Amino acid sequence: MKKLIKTFFEKKLDKYLDEKKVEESLIIEKSLKNNMQHLQKFIGSSDDITVRKIIIANDINVTLIYTDGLVDSQRVREIFDTLLIKTKEANIEVKKHEKNITSFIQEQVLTNDEIQIVQSFSDILNAVLSGDTAILIDGNDQALLVETKGWEKRAVSEPLSQTVVRGPQEAFTETLRTNTALIRRKIKDTSLKIEQKKIGRLTKTDVAIAYIDGIVDESVVQEVKDRLSKIDVDAILDSNYIEEYIQDETYTPFPTIFNSERPDTISAGLLEGRVAIIVDGSPFVLLVPTIFTQFFQAAEDYYQRWDIASLLRLLRFLAFFITLFAPSLYIAVITFHQEMLPTTLLISLQSQREGIPFPAFIEAIIMEITFEILREAGIRMPRAVGSAISIVGALVIGEAAVQAGLISPSMVIVVSITAISSFIFPAYNIAISVRILRFPMMALAASFGLIGIIMGTIFLVLHLCSIRSFGVPYMAPVGPSIKEDKKDTLIRFPLRGLFSRPSVIANKNKIREDVLRQPEKK
């Protein structure tokens, strides 16, 4: 039955796509009236698409089509004035070039504009709906597309989710060309290549891939292009759509594609041999291939001393284990392994739990879910009150639960430390993954004690070692072990020691620093 339904809808979709493809592949005719009839059929009753008619020199009818709100109104007015004034001034030249009027306008009238000559309605519609202005001329079977994009856009501002104390204070925006410019400002070299295409049958979203030729693995670039070309969907509204369609592993809690809103982080990834995927409308840029340790590296690690950066990175790995194992270890010890605790501590914990109606597992689940609700409420509420709700709510609920005898004080402490530890990760998506995984860990601890935690850890390690990101092992350089790449994993070596790119990412031009030309110590 499912196959029949799927086949039915696929046929419907194929029929719709074929009809639309035939309509939009129509070639422009010489009759302006016929051309406008075709366009009116496509446009329909869209009031934001504006059609303006003018008569230039030699009584030639010209029609301009643009989308109100997507164009720079001043630029459109300049095009009107230029067409009217310059063609009348060059009336004799217009008569001479009447058969090839589009080239004449491109080369001698609109000389200051970025212009493209096209012959199909699909090109016209794509351009007009992207903010360009189309010019149709009676008696000519070509159209001019003038670059007039000028919609309202957000200015470059500070990062919201990946802030630093020292380092660049700029973030990507929702505009594709602004984002590519931010990357180009960092890497001023012709080897930086940016290729663009449209994805989405209805949204026709601009998607660009960026890489550094001569450093990147060409097979990875080709793989990215192949996966993007296979996406056939109505809409691409954010970079996460692309991420889900091209990722290697669908059924894993761990992100296999890195994303960042910081131009310096993406530029650093490109310099290591990675490929960036930029989606118009999204301030987060994707970076592939990705490895697990990448999510523990903050941009600020490279803007301060190596020893301080190394200590902070070790602290993040410690927070990872606290977030993942702290509640489950507490449950296992309290439920099955009380003999492991010192007598004084055991007596203190048991006295705190006296009168608590729930086992440690249920107690932990209640507190963890409560904290997750408070966390989400703090994110979704307006900023002015969001932080107050999450902090005050946690204090009030925790104190009330302890006084009511529903939760022990020690459980509040464990859950609080776990929650705080989950905020330390530079990448938000890895923090969510760890928060999810601690629930099955707690269930294993409640069922089998420390043996359950060990079983869960073994399964987790095996799963991590099986993951690939565009052919690169997710746990590199730990599994497989690559000695040279370990200089920037658990700790960060001094910049003088990081003279080579990650060998698991870049398979050519691996050396990025001339170690023989380092300044001598005096």
Secondary structure, DSSP 8 states (H G I E B T S, - for coil): -HHHHHHHHHHHHHHHHHHHHHHHT-B--S-HHHHHHHHHHHHTT-TTEEEEEEEEGGGEEEEEEEETTTB-HHHHHHHHHHHHHHHHHTHHHHHHTGGGHHHHIIIIISTTS-EEEE-BHHHHHHHHTTT-EEEEETT-S-EEEE--B----------SSS--SSS------S-HHHHHHHHHHH--STTEEEEEEEE-TTT-EEEEEEEETTTS-HHHHHHHHHHHHT---S---SHHHHHHHH-S-SS-SS-SSEEES-HHHHHHHHHTT-EEEEETT-S-EEEES--GGGGG--GGGGSS-HHHHHHHHHHHHHHHHHHHHHHHHHHHHHHT-GGGS-HHHHHHHHHHHTT--S-HHHHHHHHHHHHHHHHHHHHHS-HHHHHHHHHHHHHHHHHHHHHTTSS-HHHHHHHHHHHHHTT--SSHHHHHHHHHHHHHHHHHHHHHTHHHHHHHHHHHHHHHHH-EETTEETTTTTTTT-TGGGGBSSSB--GGG--B--TTT-SS--B-S-GGGS----
